[in-house]
Amino acid sequence: MKFKALLLAFCFVSVASFAQDKVKYSKEEKQKMEKYLFNEGFNTPSPKKTSTLILKDGTTHKGFCSKIDTKKGQIFEVSIKDSISKKNMTFNAEQIDEMYVYPSNAEKFAKVAKYMGNIRNIGTKSLNKSTTNGRIYFVNQTVSLKNKKDDKEFLMQVINPGFDDIISVYHDPRAKETGGVSFGYGPQLGGGVIKSYYVKKGDKVMWLHKDDFEDNYDFLFGDNKEFMKKYPKKSVEWDYLSFLINEYTQMTNG
């Protein structure tokens, strides 16, 4: 009898704890959290616009990007043709601290077509970020690709440049997306959610996949108790990642 009473009490405590870990959001709050705040990820620089490379030794080189070499989509070597001397130069990622390039027109057009082809994008993404005319920012990072390979230096695109002072998010060129449903030649319904990024917090750079989001939630946000109370891991979804990082940054910085 005592055992049954203890078991019942344990169940009540568990249910109560679970309830405390769940927060219900209004329709308007969910719509706000679903807004995609990251910049669009681009993989191909324009060969017709001037790229800028800032080396670790402090020197700056400007030229037309003629070739990039990648591993799993991440850049480890860049070749440019100097805009003044016309000299061809090649630099590996270990030499480069930062890089600024313009996306190719072909990739921008493809991004626009993809944006228009998914109804969900219209409600959650910015068309301006898909058609950016601004420079794309890359930084040197030492990372293990997909958390499986030896650490190596790559040039990775920062996709949250406006709120990256605590958590930096980098484009994963090999990321897959969730599937949706389409009927005939009409736009796709649902899907289109990117499944992985590279993120940096402190000295740690990791590949973060949708399936591992909950396991890494405390690492990303656990040092801010106010945030964790407002956005507990059991109440949020992977789709909210850009909002959560932006909100965490604002709440932490005060």
C-alpha positions in Angstrom: 0.0 0.0 0.0 2.8 2.3 0.9 4.6 1.5 -2.3 1.5 2.4 -4.3 1.1 5.7 -2.5 4.8 6.5 -3.1 4.4 5.6 -6.8 1.3 7.7 -7.1 3.1 10.7 -5.5 6.0 10.2 -7.8 3.7 10.3 -10.8 2.1 13.6 -9.6 5.5 15.2 -9.1 6.7 14.1 -12.5 3.5 15.4 -14.2 3.9 18.7 -12.3 7.5 19.0 -13.3 6.7 18.3 -16.9 3.9 20.9 -16.8 6.3 23.5 -15.4 8.7 22.7 -18.3 6.0 23.5 -20.9 5.1 27.0 -21.9 2.2 27.7 -24.2 2.6 30.4 -26.8 0.0 32.4 -28.6 -0.5 32.2 -32.4 1.2 35.6 -32.7 4.2 34.6 -30.6 4.6 31.4 -32.7 4.5 33.4 -35.9 7.2 35.7 -34.5 9.4 32.7 -33.5 9.1 31.1 -36.9 10.5 34.2 -38.6 13.9 33.2 -40.2 16.4 35.8 -39.1 19.6 34.3 -40.6 21.0 35.5 -43.8 20.7 33.2 -46.8 23.7 30.9 -47.3 25.6 31.2 -50.5 28.2 28.8 -51.9 29.4 30.5 -55.1 31.2 33.9 -55.3 30.8 36.2 -58.3 33.8 36.1 -60.6 32.9 39.6 -61.9 32.8 41.5 -58.6 35.8 42.3 -56.4 36.4 40.0 -53.5 38.4 41.1 -50.5 40.8 38.8 -48.5 42.3 40.0 -45.2 45.2 37.7 -44.3 46.3 36.9 -40.7 49.5 38.9 -41.3 47.3 42.0 -41.7 47.7 42.4 -45.5 44.6 42.9 -47.7 44.2 41.6 -51.2 41.4 42.5 -53.6 40.6 40.7 -56.8 38.2 38.6 -58.8 37.6 35.2 -57.4 38.5 32.7 -60.1 38.4 29.5 -58.1 37.6 28.1 -54.7 38.4 24.6 -53.4 36.1 23.1 -50.8 35.8 20.1 -48.5 32.2 19.1 -47.6 31.3 22.5 -49.1 33.5 24.5 -46.8 36.3 26.6 -48.3 39.9 25.7 -47.7 41.6 27.5 -50.6 40.8 30.6 -52.7 42.3 31.8 -55.9 41.9 35.4 -57.0 43.1 37.6 -59.9 44.4 40.9 -58.5 42.2 43.7 -59.6 45.2 46.0 -60.3 48.2 43.9 -61.2 46.1 41.1 -62.8 48.4 38.7 -61.0 46.8 35.3 -60.1 47.2 34.5 -56.4 46.2 31.5 -54.3 45.7 31.4 -50.6 44.7 28.6 -48.3 42.3 29.0 -45.3 45.2 28.9 -42.8 46.5 32.2 -44.3 43.2 34.0 -44.4 41.5 35.7 -41.4 38.4 37.2 -43.1 36.9 37.2 -46.6 34.2 39.3 -48.3 32.7 38.2 -51.5 29.6 38.9 -53.6 27.3 35.9 -54.4 27.0 34.9 -58.1 24.0 36.0 -60.0 23.1 32.4 -61.0 22.9 31.4 -57.3 20.9 34.5 -56.4 18.4 33.7 -59.2 18.2 30.1 -57.9 17.5 31.3 -54.4 14.7 33.5 -55.6 13.1 30.7 -57.5 13.3 28.5 -54.5 11.8 31.2 -52.3 8.9 31.7 -54.6 8.4 27.9 -54.9 7.5 27.4 -51.2 4.5 29.0 -49.6 6.1 28.7 -46.1 9.0 30.9 -47.2 6.7 33.9 -47.9 5.6 33.9 -44.3 8.9 33.2 -42.6 11.8 34.4 -44.8 12.9 37.7 -46.2 13.1 37.9 -50.0 15.8 40.6 -49.6 18.1 38.2 -47.9 17.7 35.8 -50.8 18.6 38.4 -53.4 21.3 40.3 -51.4 23.5 42.7 -53.3 25.7 43.1 -50.3 29.0 41.3 -49.6 29.0 37.9 -47.9 31.1 37.7 -44.9 33.4 34.7 -44.2 35.7 34.1 -41.2 38.4 31.6 -40.5 37.3 28.9 -38.1 38.9 25.7 -37.0 36.3 23.0 -37.0 35.6 19.3 -37.3 33.3 18.8 -40.3 30.1 17.1 -39.1 31.9 16.5 -35.8 33.6 13.5 -37.3 36.8 14.7 -39.0 40.0 16.1 -37.7 40.0 19.8 -36.9 40.9 21.9 -39.8 40.8 25.6 -40.8 38.1 26.7 -43.2 36.4 29.9 -44.3 32.9 29.8 -43.1 30.0 32.2 -43.9 28.5 34.0 -40.9 24.8 34.0 -41.4 23.8 35.9 -38.2 26.2 38.9 -38.5 23.8 41.2 -36.6 23.6 39.1 -33.5 26.7 36.9 -33.4 28.6 38.4 -30.4 27.8 35.4 -28.2 26.7 32.6 -30.6 27.9 32.7 -34.2 26.1 30.6 -36.8 27.8 29.5 -40.0 26.2 28.2 -43.2 26.4 24.5 -43.8 26.6 24.1 -47.6 25.7 20.4 -47.4 22.7 20.9 -45.2 19.5 19.1 -46.1 16.0 20.5 -45.7 12.7 19.1 -44.4 10.4 17.9 -47.1 7.0 19.4 -48.1 4.1 18.6 -50.3 3.4 20.0 -53.8 0.5 19.5 -56.1 1.2 19.5 -59.8 3.1 22.6 -60.8 2.0 24.6 -57.8 4.3 25.9 -55.0 5.3 23.5 -52.2 3.4 23.4 -49.0 5.5 23.2 -45.8 9.0 21.8 -45.6 12.0 23.9 -46.5 13.5 24.0 -43.0 17.3 23.8 -43.0 18.4 20.8 -40.9 21.9 21.8 -39.9 24.3 24.6 -39.2 27.7 25.1 -37.7 27.6 27.1 -34.5 30.2 28.6 -32.2 29.9 29.5 -28.6 33.0 30.4 -26.6 35.9 28.4 -28.0 33.7 25.5 -29.2 32.6 25.2 -32.8 30.2 22.3 -33.6 28.0 21.0 -36.3 24.5 21.3 -35.0 21.8 19.0 -36.5 18.1 19.2 -36.0 18.1 15.8 -34.4 20.6 17.0 -31.8 19.0 20.3 -30.9 17.5 19.2 -27.6 20.7 17.5 -26.5 22.6 20.8 -27.0 20.0 23.2 -25.8 21.5 23.6 -22.4 25.0 24.3 -23.9 23.5 27.0 -26.1 21.2 28.7 -23.7 21.5 27.2 -20.3 23.6 30.0 -18.7 20.7 32.4 -18.9 18.0 31.3 -16.4 15.5 34.0 -17.5 15.7 32.7 -21.1 15.4 29.1 -20.1 12.3 29.9 -18.0 10.7 31.8 -20.9 11.8 29.3 -23.6 12.3 25.8 -22.0 13.5 23.1 -24.4 10.3 21.1 -24.2 8.3 24.1 -25.5 10.3 25.2 -28.5 11.2 23.7 -31.9 14.2 23.6 -34.2 12.3 25.9 -36.6 12.7 28.7 -34.0 16.5 28.5 -33.9 17.3 31.9 -35.4 14.7 33.7 -33.2 16.0 31.9 -30.1 19.6 32.8 -30.7 18.6 36.5 -31.4 16.4 36.5 -28.3 19.0 34.9 -26.1 21.6 37.4 -27.3 19.4 40.4 -26.5 18.4 39.0 -23.1 22.0 38.2 -22.1 23.4 41.5 -23.2 20.5 43.3 -21.4 
